[in-house]
């Protein structure tokens, strides 16, 4: 019976085939470690936090200068702090009946400078209203101040001369345009005068058919 000679384990470990297999395994492990070391670590996506918003009043439609605010002219909207101008009006403020000082676009945030003060009409006598008047000459409007007494004249095309529509009326306010820099605000040609209902109607009719100007009367 032939006798098989068993090689010791130390001989197997030193055989060329075994050494090659070990070298290949070591190379693969080293390559895997290198790949893991240089691969970018993927961070889990972070949730984007929405900036806080506040409720403000915006124009529900385009508002012309001189318009008296009604219940359907403004609406509530959400805006971030970066979108809020100084003096932004908020829901709950009593603005119905106040007068727009300058043209406002739909969606524009309303500010305190966009409306005449709330006490303007409250201080008038019975039967007297605050009537906004658009003057054709901005330089004339720049001369006027609250408390001045003026005549309002209407000029119609092809008419030989201007006619007095409102005589000796008191100027209640001269709205100014909002300034985005350090320059002083300038008049926008709008003045608000105290008149009775009939005179207010004549002023509106005259503005629709011609242009208006004012002459300053002595105190």
Secondary structure, 3 states (H helix, E strand, C coil): CCCCCCCCHHHHHCCHHHHHHHHHHHHHHHHHHHHHHHCCCCCCCCCCCCCCEEEEEEECCCECCCCECCCCCEEEEEEEHHHCCCCECCCCCCCCCCEECCCECCCCECEHHHECCCCCCCCCCCCEEEEEEEECCHHHHHHCCCCCEEEEEEECCCCCCCEEEEEEEEEEECCECCCCCCCCCCECCEEEEEEEHHHHHHHHHHHHHCEEEEEECCC
